[in-house]
């Protein structure tokens, strides 16, 4: 897969994440004022979209496994642009919820998962694949930095409807350009060439303990990450830091996710997927632990940077882990299944964290989340080590069985000499000391003597 196509995927992801995910936050207040409803009612439309995205994510993955990822990216992006134009043309609360429910389906078809599937199928070398994934996620990580302020400025200057219309045009143009480059550059398998085994369903998931652990680990890590993103600014304000300073420190969450991905992209940070996963969890745990006690700007900033570095790696590690170690033949479906539970966790985490913080305080919540991250790192390391040990034992056992089978199928010397059909003894595959000379095919040499075939 050429660097040009990878960059095109990355830019497309930046635009898709910016328009479909981050822009809504900047439109929340204008929508609240125009619709004259509480803010949580407006935010509920976005949550509906996340819910719909989570529900359909495994099905999107199954289609990607069958070779339709480029078509999903193109169709999802264009459909999203049309829906945004409809929303701007026909405003109102019912339209808001209907459009965002449909946009949730488009999110599943455009945000990361199909792009990860394209990279996975087009890159056979694990190291090249990891660097390609890192480049795509570096561009994706810029979405909040670009589109949050851009959307806010446009909404203040032109109003939210004109802003949404412009964003729809940007998304459509980006989708067309990205799809054109990717479709020309990437050679994917035809749907008919994909085996039935790749059309994975829940019932046929492998009994791989690491996959089961991943289905628990990634949603819990996402819950903790979403909780941190929601609570860090109010936690700092509660500690009497100025609100503007708290907001600036909170803004580090997006930007500081990029250095770790860039280090992976350039090969400065390498290792197995499991090693990178444990590193990611421990970095996030360190960030949480620092914020338990930090009171001034410098240590608070350090804790946020540590957490952001780990969180940025987590986004990259998940597809790399699935493509390299878990279910290479079913990567898109498995990634879609993990994305489903991560989306559910992303929706529920902030509510749980804020509710718990109101009872026990933000410091206690950060301490608990640090313990959760450490426990996940230890549990994954043990699970992976146990699996690798078991895999080695099974491999050695199969090798020994294969060697025993080869020995058992070799005819003993006595059986050779007593063979009625001499060709069974003197075939080309037999050892020379078992059979007689080629010019005397009726004689079998055995034990130092010669015997006629069939006479023993």
C-alpha positions as a Markdown table, in Angstrom:
| # | Residue | x | y | z |
|---|---|---|---|---|
| 1 | Unk | 0.0 | 0.0 | 0.0 |
| 2 | Unk | 1.5 | 3.3 | -1.1 |
| 3 | Unk | 2.2 | 6.2 | 1.3 |
| 4 | Unk | -0.1 | 8.3 | -0.9 |
| 5 | Unk | -3.0 | 6.0 | -0.2 |
| 6 | Unk | -2.2 | 5.8 | 3.5 |
| 7 | Unk | -2.1 | 9.6 | 3.8 |
| 8 | Unk | -5.4 | 9.9 | 1.9 |
| 9 | Unk | -7.0 | 7.5 | 4.4 |
| 10 | Unk | -5.6 | 9.5 | 7.2 |
| 11 | Unk | -6.8 | 12.8 | 5.9 |
| 12 | Unk | -10.2 | 11.3 | 5.2 |
| 13 | Unk | -10.3 | 10.0 | 8.8 |
| 14 | Unk | -9.4 | 13.5 | 10.1 |
| 15 | Unk | -12.3 | 15.0 | 8.2 |
| 16 | Unk | -14.8 | 12.3 | 9.1 |
| 17 | Unk | -14.0 | 12.4 | 12.8 |
| 18 | Unk | -14.1 | 16.1 | 12.8 |
| 19 | Unk | -17.4 | 16.5 | 11.0 |
| 20 | Unk | -19.3 | 13.5 | 12.5 |
| 21 | Unk | -17.9 | 13.3 | 16.0 |
| 22 | Unk | -16.2 | 16.5 | 17.3 |
| 23 | Unk | -18.2 | 19.3 | 15.5 |
| 24 | Unk | -21.4 | 18.4 | 17.4 |
| 25 | Unk | -19.8 | 19.7 | 20.7 |
| 26 | Unk | -19.3 | 23.1 | 19.1 |
| 27 | Unk | -22.9 | 23.2 | 17.9 |
| 28 | Unk | -24.5 | 22.2 | 21.2 |
| 29 | Unk | -25.1 | 25.7 | 22.6 |
| 30 | Unk | -26.5 | 27.2 | 19.3 |
| 31 | Unk | -28.8 | 24.2 | 19.0 |
| 32 | Unk | -29.9 | 24.5 | 22.6 |
| 33 | Unk | -30.8 | 28.2 | 22.1 |
| 34 | Unk | -32.7 | 27.7 | 18.8 |
| 35 | Unk | -34.7 | 24.6 | 19.9 |
| 36 | Unk | -35.4 | 26.0 | 23.4 |
| 37 | Unk | -34.8 | 22.6 | 25.1 |
| 38 | Unk | -32.4 | 21.5 | 27.8 |
| 39 | Unk | -28.9 | 20.8 | 26.8 |
| 40 | Unk | -29.2 | 17.1 | 27.7 |
| 41 | Unk | -32.0 | 16.7 | 25.2 |
| 42 | Unk | -29.8 | 18.0 | 22.4 |
| 43 | Unk | -26.9 | 15.9 | 23.6 |
| 44 | Unk | -29.2 | 12.9 | 23.6 |
| 45 | Unk | -29.3 | 13.0 | 19.7 |
| 46 | Unk | -25.6 | 12.5 | 19.6 |
| 47 | Unk | -25.8 | 9.7 | 22.1 |
| 48 | Unk | -28.4 | 8.1 | 19.9 |
| 49 | Unk | -26.0 | 8.2 | 17.0 |
| 50 | Unk | -23.3 | 6.5 | 19.1 |
| 51 | Unk | -25.7 | 3.8 | 20.2 |
| 52 | Unk | -26.6 | 3.1 | 16.6 |
| 53 | Unk | -23.0 | 3.0 | 15.6 |
| 54 | Unk | -22.3 | 0.5 | 18.3 |
| 55 | Unk | -25.1 | -1.8 | 17.3 |
| 56 | Unk | -24.1 | -2.0 | 13.7 |
| 57 | Unk | -20.3 | -2.1 | 14.1 |
| 58 | Unk | -19.9 | -5.9 | 13.9 |
| 59 | Unk | -22.0 | -6.0 | 10.7 |
| 60 | Unk | -19.8 | -3.3 | 9.2 |
| 61 | Unk | -16.8 | -5.4 | 10.2 |
| 62 | Unk | -18.2 | -8.5 | 8.6 |
| 63 | Unk | -18.7 | -6.6 | 5.3 |
| 64 | Unk | -15.2 | -5.3 | 5.5 |
| 65 | Unk | -13.9 | -8.9 | 6.0 |
| 66 | Unk | -15.6 | -9.7 | 2.7 |
| 67 | Unk | -13.7 | -6.9 | 0.8 |
| 68 | Unk | -16.2 | -4.1 | 0.9 |
| 69 | Unk | -14.3 | -1.6 | 3.2 |
| 70 | Unk | -13.6 | 0.9 | 0.4 |
| 71 | Unk | -17.2 | 0.9 | -0.7 |
| 72 | Unk | -18.3 | 1.4 | 3.0 |
| 73 | Unk | -16.0 | 4.4 | 3.4 |
| 74 | Unk | -17.3 | 6.0 | 0.2 |
| 75 | Unk | -21.0 | 5.2 | 0.7 |
| 76 | Unk | -21.0 | 6.1 | 4.4 |
| 77 | Unk | -19.3 | 9.5 | 3.8 |
| 78 | Unk | -21.6 | 10.5 | 0.9 |
| 79 | Unk | -24.7 | 9.4 | 2.9 |
| 80 | Unk | -23.5 | 11.4 | 5.9 |
| 81 | Unk | -23.1 | 14.5 | 3.8 |
| 82 | Unk | -26.7 | 14.2 | 2.4 |
| 83 | Unk | -28.0 | 13.7 | 6.0 |
| 84 | Unk | -26.2 | 16.8 | 7.2 |
| 85 | Unk | -27.8 | 18.8 | 4.4 |
| 86 | Unk | -31.2 | 17.5 | 5.3 |
| 87 | Unk | -30.6 | 18.4 | 9.0 |
| 88 | Unk | -29.7 | 22.0 | 8.0 |
| 89 | Unk | -32.6 | 22.3 | 5.6 |
| 90 | Unk | -35.3 | 20.9 | 7.9 |
| 91 | Unk | -34.4 | 21.8 | 11.5 |
| 92 | Unk | -36.3 | 20.7 | 14.5 |
| 93 | Unk | -36.1 | 18.3 | 17.4 |
| 94 | Unk | -37.6 | 15.2 | 15.6 |
| 95 | Unk | -35.3 | 15.8 | 12.6 |
| 96 | Unk | -32.3 | 16.1 | 14.9 |
| 97 | Unk | -32.9 | 12.7 | 16.4 |
| 98 | Unk | -33.8 | 11.0 | 13.1 |
| 99 | Unk | -30.8 | 12.4 | 11.3 |
| 100 | Unk | -28.3 | 11.5 | 14.1 |
| 101 | Unk | -29.7 | 8.0 | 14.4 |
| 102 | Unk | -28.9 | 7.6 | 10.7 |
| 103 | Unk | -25.6 | 9.4 | 11.1 |
| 104 | Unk | -24.7 | 6.8 | 13.7 |
| 105 | Unk | -24.8 | 4.2 | 10.9 |
| 106 | Unk | -22.6 | 6.4 | 8.8 |
| 107 | Unk | -20.1 | 6.7 | 11.7 |
| 108 | Unk | -19.7 | 2.9 | 11.9 |
| 109 | Unk | -19.1 | 2.9 | 8.1 |
| 110 | Unk | -16.5 | 5.7 | 8.1 |
| 111 | Unk | -14.7 | 6.1 | 11.4 |
| 112 | Unk | -11.5 | 4.0 | 11.7 |
| 113 | Unk | -12.8 | 0.4 | 11.4 |
| 114 | Unk | -13.1 | 0.2 | 7.5 |
| 115 | Unk | -9.8 | 2.1 | 7.2 |
| 116 | Unk | -8.1 | -0.3 | 9.6 |
| 117 | Unk | -9.5 | -3.2 | 7.5 |
| 118 | Unk | -8.1 | -1.7 | 4.3 |
| 119 | Unk | -4.6 | -1.3 | 5.9 |
| 120 | Unk | -4.8 | -4.8 | 7.3 |
| 121 | Unk | -5.5 | -6.4 | 3.9 |
| 122 | Unk | -3.1 | -4.3 | 1.9 |
| 123 | Unk | -0.1 | -4.7 | 4.3 |
| 124 | Unk | 1.2 | -8.2 | 4.8 |
| 125 | Unk | 4.3 | -7.2 | 6.8 |
| 126 | Unk | 3.3 | -6.5 | 10.5 |
| 127 | Unk | 5.8 | -3.7 | 10.9 |
| 128 | Unk | 4.7 | -1.9 | 7.8 |
| 129 | Unk | 1.1 | -2.4 | 8.8 |
| 130 | Unk | 1.8 | -1.0 | 12.3 |
| 131 | Unk | 3.4 | 2.1 | 10.8 |
| 132 | Unk | 0.5 | 2.6 | 8.3 |
| 133 | Unk | -2.0 | 2.3 | 11.2 |
| 134 | Unk | 0.1 | 4.9 | 13.2 |
| 135 | Unk | 0.0 | 7.3 | 10.2 |
| 136 | Unk | -3.7 | 7.0 | 9.8 |
| 137 | Unk | -4.4 | 7.6 | 13.5 |
| 138 | Unk | -2.0 | 10.5 | 13.6 |
| 139 | Unk | -4.2 | 12.3 | 11.1 |
| 140 | Unk | -7.3 | 11.1 | 12.9 |
| 141 | Unk | -5.9 | 12.5 | 16.2 |
| 142 | Unk | -5.8 | 16.0 | 14.6 |
| 143 | Unk | -9.6 | 16.1 | 14.1 |
| 144 | Unk | -10.5 | 17.7 | 17.5 |
| 145 | Unk | -7.7 | 20.2 | 17.2 |
| 146 | Unk | -8.9 | 21.3 | 13.7 |
| 147 | Unk | -12.6 | 21.0 | 13.7 |
| 148 | Unk | -13.7 | 22.0 | 17.3 |
| 149 | Unk | -12.4 | 25.6 | 17.0 |
| 150 | Unk | -13.2 | 25.8 | 13.3 |
| 151 | Unk | -16.8 | 24.8 | 13.8 |
| 152 | Unk | -17.2 | 27.2 | 16.7 |
| 153 | Unk | -15.8 | 30.1 | 14.7 |
| 154 | Unk | -18.0 | 29.3 | 11.7 |
| 155 | Unk | -21.1 | 28.9 | 13.9 |
| 156 | Unk | -20.6 | 32.2 | 15.6 |
| 157 | Unk | -20.0 | 34.0 | 12.2 |
| 158 | Unk | -22.6 | 32.3 | 10.0 |
| 159 | Unk | -25.0 | 30.4 | 12.2 |
| 160 | Unk | -25.2 | 26.6 | 12.8 |
| 161 | Unk | -27.2 | 25.8 | 9.6 |
| 162 | Unk | -24.7 | 27.4 | 7.2 |
| 163 | Unk | -21.9 | 25.7 | 9.2 |
| 164 | Unk | -23.5 | 22.3 | 8.9 |
| 165 | Unk | -24.0 | 22.8 | 5.2 |
| 166 | Unk | -20.3 | 23.8 | 4.7 |
| 167 | Unk | -19.2 | 20.8 | 6.8 |
| 168 | Unk | -21.4 | 18.5 | 4.6 |
| 169 | Unk | -19.6 | 19.8 | 1.5 |
| 170 | Unk | -16.2 | 19.3 | 3.1 |
| 171 | Unk | -17.1 | 15.8 | 4.0 |
| 172 | Unk | -18.4 | 14.9 | 0.6 |
| 173 | Unk | -15.3 | 16.3 | -1.2 |
| 174 | Unk | -13.0 | 14.5 | 1.2 |
| 175 | Unk | -14.9 | 11.2 | 0.7 |
| 176 | Unk | -14.7 | 11.5 | -3.1 |
| 177 | Unk | -11.0 | 12.2 | -3.1 |
| 178 | Unk | -10.1 | 9.6 | -0.5 |
| 179 | Unk | -12.2 | 6.9 | -2.2 |
| 180 | Unk | -10.7 | 7.7 | -5.6 |
| 181 | Unk | -7.2 | 7.4 | -4.4 |
| 182 | Unk | -7.8 | 4.3 | -2.2 |
| 183 | Unk | -9.8 | 2.4 | -4.9 |
| 184 | Unk | -7.1 | 3.0 | -7.5 |
| 185 | Unk | -4.2 | 2.1 | -5.2 |
| 186 | Unk | -5.3 | -0.7 | -2.9 |
| 187 | Unk | -5.8 | -4.2 | -4.3 |
| 188 | Unk | -8.5 | -5.9 | -2.1 |
| 189 | Unk | -9.9 | -9.4 | -2.4 |
| 190 | Unk | -13.1 | -9.8 | -4.4 |
| 191 | Unk | -16.1 | -10.8 | -2.2 |
| 192 | Unk | -16.4 | -14.1 | -4.0 |
| 193 | Unk | -12.8 | -15.0 | -3.2 |
| 194 | Unk | -13.3 | -14.7 | 0.6 |
| 195 | Unk | -13.9 | -18.0 | 2.2 |
| 196 | Unk | -17.0 | -18.8 | 4.2 |
| 197 | Unk | -14.7 | -19.0 | 7.3 |
| 198 | Unk | -14.2 | -15.3 | 7.2 |
| 199 | Unk | -17.9 | -14.6 | 7.5 |
| 200 | Unk | -17.6 | -14.8 | 11.3 |
| 201 | Unk | -20.6 | -14.7 | 13.6 |
| 202 | Unk | -20.8 | -14.5 | 17.3 |
| 203 | Unk | -21.4 | -18.2 | 17.6 |
| 204 | Unk | -18.2 | -19.0 | 15.7 |
| 205 | Unk | -15.8 | -16.8 | 17.6 |
| 206 | Unk | -12.7 | -18.7 | 18.6 |
| 207 | Unk | -12.2 | -20.0 | 22.1 |
| 208 | Unk | -9.1 | -17.8 | 22.4 |
| 209 | Unk | -8.7 | -16.6 | 26.0 |
| 210 | Unk | -6.9 | -13.5 | 24.8 |
| 211 | Unk | -9.9 | -12.5 | 22.7 |
| 212 | Unk | -12.2 | -12.9 | 25.6 |
| 213 | Unk | -9.8 | -10.8 | 27.7 |
| 214 | Unk | -9.7 | -8.2 | 25.0 |
| 215 | Unk | -13.5 | -8.0 | 25.0 |
| 216 | Unk | -13.3 | -7.0 | 28.7 |
| 217 | Unk | -10.1 | -5.0 | 28.6 |
| 218 | Unk | -10.7 | -2.5 | 25.8 |
| 219 | Unk | -14.2 | -1.5 | 26.9 |
| 220 | Unk | -13.0 | -1.0 | 30.5 |
| 221 | Unk | -10.0 | 1.1 | 29.3 |
| 222 | Unk | -12.4 | 3.1 | 27.1 |
| 223 | Unk | -14.7 | 3.7 | 30.0 |
| 224 | Unk | -11.8 | 5.0 | 32.0 |
| 225 | Unk | -10.6 | 7.2 | 29.2 |
| 226 | Unk | -14.0 | 8.7 | 28.5 |
| 227 | Unk | -14.4 | 9.3 | 32.3 |
| 228 | Unk | -11.1 | 11.1 | 32.4 |
| 229 | Unk | -11.9 | 13.3 | 29.4 |
| 230 | Unk | -15.2 | 14.4 | 31.0 |
| 231 | Unk | -14.0 | 14.9 | 34.6 |
| 232 | Unk | -10.5 | 16.4 | 34.3 |
| 233 | Unk | -11.6 | 20.0 | 33.8 |
| 234 | Unk | -14.2 | 20.1 | 36.6 |
| 235 | Unk | -11.7 | 18.3 | 38.8 |
| 236 | Unk | -9.1 | 21.0 | 38.2 |
| 237 | Unk | -11.6 | 23.8 | 38.8 |
| 238 | Unk | -12.5 | 22.1 | 42.1 |
| 239 | Unk | -8.9 | 22.3 | 43.1 |
| 240 | Unk | -9.1 | 26.1 | 42.6 |
| 241 | Unk | -7.1 | 26.3 | 39.3 |
| 242 | Unk | -8.5 | 29.1 | 37.0 |
| 243 | Unk | -11.1 | 27.8 | 34.6 |
| 244 | Unk | -9.2 | 29.0 | 31.6 |
| 245 | Unk | -6.0 | 27.3 | 32.8 |
| 246 | Unk | -8.1 | 24.1 | 33.5 |
| 247 | Unk | -9.5 | 24.2 | 29.9 |
| 248 | Unk | -6.1 | 24.7 | 28.4 |
| 249 | Unk | -4.7 | 21.8 | 30.4 |
| 250 | Unk | -7.7 | 19.7 | 29.3 |
| 251 | Unk | -6.9 | 20.6 | 25.7 |
| 252 | Unk | -3.6 | 18.7 | 26.0 |
| 253 | Unk | -5.6 | 15.4 | 25.9 |
| 254 | Unk | -6.1 | 15.6 | 22.1 |
| 255 | Unk | -2.7 | 17.0 | 21.0 |
| 256 | Unk | -0.6 | 14.8 | 23.3 |
| 257 | Unk | -2.1 | 11.6 | 21.9 |
| 258 | Unk | 0.0 | 12.2 | 18.8 |
| 259 | Unk | 3.6 | 11.9 | 19.9 |
| 260 | Unk | 3.3 | 8.2 | 20.8 |
| 261 | Unk | 1.7 | 7.4 | 17.5 |
| 262 | Unk | 4.3 | 9.4 | 15.7 |
| 263 | Unk | 7.1 | 7.5 | 17.5 |
| 264 | Unk | 5.5 | 4.2 | 16.4 |
| 265 | Unk | 5.2 | 5.5 | 12.8 |
| 266 | Unk | 8.9 | 6.3 | 12.7 |
| 267 | Unk | 10.0 | 3.1 | 14.4 |
| 268 | Unk | 11.3 | 4.8 | 17.5 |
| 269 | Unk | 8.7 | 2.9 | 19.6 |
| 270 | Unk | 8.4 | -0.7 | 18.7 |
| 271 | Unk | 7.4 | -4.0 | 20.3 |
| 272 | Unk | 4.8 | -6.7 | 20.1 |
| 273 | Unk | 1.2 | -5.7 | 20.3 |
| 274 | Unk | 0.9 | -7.1 | 23.8 |
| 275 | Unk | 3.9 | -5.1 | 24.9 |
| 276 | Unk | 2.5 | -1.9 | 23.5 |
| 277 | Unk | -0.8 | -2.6 | 25.1 |
| 278 | Unk | 0.7 | -3.1 | 28.6 |
| 279 | Unk | 2.7 | 0.1 | 28.1 |
| 280 | Unk | -0.4 | 2.0 | 27.1 |
| 281 | Unk | -2.3 | 0.8 | 30.2 |
| 282 | Unk | 0.6 | 1.7 | 32.5 |
| 283 | Unk | 1.0 | 5.2 | 31.0 |
| 284 | Unk | -2.7 | 5.9 | 31.6 |
| 285 | Unk | -2.5 | 4.5 | 35.1 |
| 286 | Unk | 0.5 | 6.8 | 35.8 |
| 287 | Unk | -1.5 | 9.8 | 34.5 |
| 288 | Unk | -4.5 | 8.9 | 36.8 |
| 289 | Unk | -2.1 | 8.3 | 39.8 |
| 290 | Unk | -0.4 | 11.7 | 39.3 |
| 291 | Unk | -3.7 | 13.5 | 39.3 |
| 292 | Unk | -4.7 | 11.9 | 42.6 |
| 293 | Unk | -2.2 | 14.1 | 44.4 |
| 294 | Unk | -1.3 | 16.9 | 41.9 |
| 295 | Unk | -2.5 | 20.4 | 42.9 |
| 296 | Unk | -0.4 | 22.8 | 40.8 |
| 297 | Unk | -0.2 | 23.4 | 37.1 |
| 298 | Unk | 3.1 | 21.6 | 36.3 |
| 299 | Unk | 2.3 | 18.2 | 37.9 |
| 300 | Unk | -1.2 | 18.3 | 36.6 |
| 301 | Unk | 0.1 | 18.9 | 33.1 |
| 302 | Unk | 2.5 | 16.1 | 33.5 |
| 303 | Unk | -0.3 | 13.7 | 34.5 |
| 304 | Unk | -2.4 | 14.7 | 31.6 |
| 305 | Unk | 0.5 | 14.2 | 29.2 |
| 306 | Unk | 1.1 | 10.7 | 30.5 |
| 307 | Unk | -2.5 | 9.7 | 30.2 |
| 308 | Unk | -2.8 | 11.2 | 26.7 |
| 309 | Unk | 0.3 | 9.3 | 25.5 |
| 310 | Unk | -1.2 | 6.0 | 26.8 |
| 311 | Unk | -4.6 | 6.8 | 25.4 |
| 312 | Unk | -3.2 | 7.6 | 22.0 |
| 313 | Unk | -1.3 | 4.3 | 21.9 |
| 314 | Unk | -4.5 | 2.4 | 22.9 |
| 315 | Unk | -6.3 | 3.5 | 19.7 |
| 316 | Unk | -3.4 | 2.2 | 17.6 |
| 317 | Unk | -2.7 | -1.0 | 19.5 |
| 318 | Unk | -6.2 | -2.5 | 19.3 |
| 319 | Unk | -6.3 | -3.0 | 15.5 |
| 320 | Unk | -2.6 | -4.0 | 15.5 |
| 321 | Unk | -3.3 | -6.6 | 18.2 |
| 322 | Unk | -6.3 | -8.1 | 16.4 |
| 323 | Unk | -4.6 | -8.1 | 13.0 |
| 324 | Unk | -1.3 | -9.6 | 14.3 |
| 325 | Unk | -2.1 | -11.9 | 17.2 |
| 326 | Unk | -5.8 | -12.7 | 17.5 |
| 327 | Unk | -8.0 | -13.3 | 14.4 |
| 328 | Unk | -6.1 | -12.3 | 11.3 |
| 329 | Unk | -8.7 | -13.9 | 9.1 |
| 330 | Unk | -11.6 | -12.0 | 10.8 |
| 331 | Unk | -9.9 | -8.8 | 11.8 |
| 332 | Unk | -12.7 | -6.4 | 10.8 |
| 333 | Unk | -15.5 | -8.3 | 12.4 |
| 334 | Unk | -13.5 | -8.7 | 15.6 |
| 335 | Unk | -12.5 | -5.0 | 15.6 |
| 336 | Unk | -16.2 | -4.2 | 15.0 |
| 337 | Unk | -17.2 | -6.3 | 18.0 |
| 338 | Unk | -14.6 | -4.6 | 20.2 |
| 339 | Unk | -15.7 | -1.2 | 18.8 |
| 340 | Unk | -19.3 | -2.0 | 19.8 |
| 341 | Unk | -18.5 | -2.5 | 23.5 |
| 342 | Unk | -16.1 | 0.5 | 23.4 |
| 343 | Unk | -18.9 | 2.7 | 22.1 |
| 344 | Unk | -21.2 | 1.6 | 24.9 |
| 345 | Unk | -18.5 | 2.2 | 27.4 |
| 346 | Unk | -17.8 | 5.7 | 25.9 |
| 347 | Unk | -21.4 | 6.6 | 26.3 |
| 348 | Unk | -21.8 | 5.4 | 29.9 |
| 349 | Unk | -18.4 | 6.2 | 31.4 |
| 350 | Unk | -18.8 | 10.0 | 31.9 |
| 351 | Unk | -22.2 | 9.5 | 33.7 |
| 352 | Unk | -20.7 | 6.9 | 36.0 |
| 353 | Unk | -17.6 | 8.9 | 36.8 |
| 354 | Unk | -19.4 | 12.2 | 37.5 |
| 355 | Unk | -22.0 | 10.4 | 39.7 |
| 356 | Unk | -19.2 | 8.6 | 41.7 |
| 357 | Unk | -17.2 | 11.8 | 41.9 |
| 358 | Unk | -20.1 | 13.6 | 43.5 |
| 359 | Unk | -20.2 | 11.0 | 46.2 |
| 360 | Unk | -16.5 | 10.4 | 46.9 |
| 361 | Unk | -14.6 | 13.2 | 45.1 |
| 362 | Unk | -12.5 | 13.4 | 41.9 |
| 363 | Unk | -9.3 | 12.3 | 43.6 |
| 364 | Unk | -10.8 | 9.0 | 44.7 |
| 365 | Unk | -12.2 | 8.4 | 41.2 |
| 366 | Unk | -8.8 | 8.9 | 39.6 |
| 367 | Unk | -7.2 | 6.6 | 42.2 |
| 368 | Unk | -9.8 | 3.9 | 41.4 |
| 369 | Unk | -9.3 | 4.3 | 37.7 |
| 370 | Unk | -5.5 | 4.0 | 38.1 |
| 371 | Unk | -6.0 | 0.7 | 40.0 |
| 372 | Unk | -8.2 | -0.5 | 37.2 |
| 373 | Unk | -5.6 | 0.2 | 34.6 |
| 374 | Unk | -2.8 | -1.5 | 36.5 |
| 375 | Unk | -5.1 | -4.5 | 37.1 |
| 376 | Unk | -5.9 | -4.7 | 33.4 |
| 377 | Unk | -2.2 | -4.6 | 32.5 |
| 378 | Unk | -1.3 | -7.4 | 34.9 |
| 379 | Unk | -4.3 | -9.5 | 33.8 |
| 380 | Unk | -3.4 | -9.1 | 30.1 |
| 381 | Unk | 0.2 | -10.0 | 30.7 |
| 382 | Unk | -0.7 | -13.2 | 32.6 |
| 383 | Unk | -3.3 | -14.2 | 30.1 |
| 384 | Unk | -0.9 | -13.7 | 27.2 |
| 385 | Unk | 1.9 | -15.6 | 28.9 |
| 386 | Unk | -0.4 | -18.5 | 29.7 |
| 387 | Unk | -1.6 | -18.6 | 26.1 |
| 388 | Unk | 1.9 | -18.5 | 24.7 |
| 389 | Unk | 3.0 | -21.3 | 27.0 |
| 390 | Unk | 0.0 | -23.4 | 26.1 |
| 391 | Unk | 0.6 | -22.7 | 22.4 |
| 392 | Unk | 4.2 | -23.9 | 22.6 |
| 393 | Unk | 3.2 | -27.1 | 24.4 |
| 394 | Unk | 0.6 | -27.9 | 21.7 |
| 395 | Unk | 3.1 | -27.1 | 18.9 |
| 396 | Unk | 5.7 | -29.4 | 20.5 |
| 397 | Unk | 3.1 | -32.2 | 21.0 |
| 398 | Unk | 1.9 | -32.0 | 17.4 |
| 399 | Unk | 5.6 | -32.1 | 16.2 |
| 400 | Unk | 6.2 | -35.2 | 18.3 |
| 401 | Unk | 3.1 | -36.9 | 17.0 |
| 402 | Unk | 4.1 | -36.1 | 13.4 |
| 403 | Unk | 7.6 | -37.6 | 14.0 |
| 404 | Unk | 6.0 | -40.7 | 15.6 |
| 405 | Unk | 3.7 | -41.1 | 12.6 |
| 406 | Unk | 6.6 | -41.0 | 10.2 |
| 407 | Unk | 8.4 | -43.7 | 12.1 |
| 408 | Unk | 5.3 | -45.9 | 12.3 |
| 409 | Unk | 4.7 | -45.8 | 8.5 |
| 410 | Unk | 8.3 | -47.0 | 7.6 |
| 411 | Unk | 8.2 | -50.8 | 7.0 |
| 412 | Unk | 10.5 | -52.8 | 9.4 |
| 413 | Unk | 13.2 | -55.0 | 7.7 |
| 414 | Unk | 11.4 | -58.3 | 8.5 |
| 415 | Unk | 8.1 | -57.0 | 7.1 |
| 416 | Unk | 10.0 | -56.0 | 4.0 |
| 417 | Unk | 11.5 | -59.4 | 3.4 |
| 418 | Unk | 8.2 | -61.2 | 4.0 |
| 419 | Unk | 6.3 | -59.0 | 1.5 |
| 420 | Unk | 4.3 | -60.9 | -1.1 |
| 421 | Unk | 4.4 | -57.9 | -3.4 |
| 422 | Unk | 8.0 | -57.0 | -3.7 |
| 423 | Unk | 7.3 | -53.5 | -5.1 |
| 424 | Unk | 5.8 | -52.6 | -1.7 |
| 425 | Unk | 9.3 | -53.3 | -0.3 |
| 426 | Unk | 11.5 | -52.0 | -3.0 |
| 427 | Unk | 9.7 | -48.7 | -3.9 |
| 428 | Unk | 11.8 | -45.7 | -4.5 |
| 429 | Unk | 11.0 | -44.3 | -1.1 |
| 430 | Unk | 12.5 | -47.2 | 0.8 |
| 431 | Unk | 16.1 | -47.3 | 2.2 |
| 432 | Unk | 18.6 | -49.2 | 0.0 |
| 433 | Unk | 19.6 | -51.6 | 2.8 |
| 434 | Unk | 16.0 | -52.9 | 2.9 |
| 435 | Unk | 15.7 | -53.8 | -0.8 |
| 436 | Unk | 17.7 | -55.8 | -3.3 |
| 437 | Unk | 19.5 | -54.3 | -6.3 |
| 438 | Unk | 17.4 | -52.7 | -9.0 |
| 439 | Unk | 18.6 | -55.2 | -11.5 |
| 440 | Unk | 17.4 | -58.1 | -9.3 |
| 441 | Unk | 13.8 | -57.0 | -8.4 |
| 442 | Unk | 12.8 | -60.4 | -7.3 |
| 443 | Unk | 15.4 | -60.5 | -4.5 |
| 444 | Unk | 15.0 | -58.8 | -1.2 |
| 445 | Unk | 18.2 | -58.3 | 0.9 |
| 446 | Unk | 17.4 | -58.6 | 4.6 |
| 447 | Unk | 19.5 | -59.4 | 7.6 |
| 448 | Unk | 22.6 | -60.2 | 5.5 |
| 449 | Unk | 20.7 | -62.9 | 3.5 |
| 450 | Unk | 18.7 | -62.9 | 0.3 |
| 451 | Unk | 15.1 | -64.2 | -0.1 |
| 452 | Unk | 12.9 | -64.5 | -3.2 |
| 453 | Unk | 9.8 | -62.5 | -3.2 |
| 454 | Unk | 6.9 | -64.3 | -1.6 |
| 455 | Unk | 9.1 | -67.0 | -0.1 |
| 456 | Unk | 10.1 | -65.3 | 3.1 |
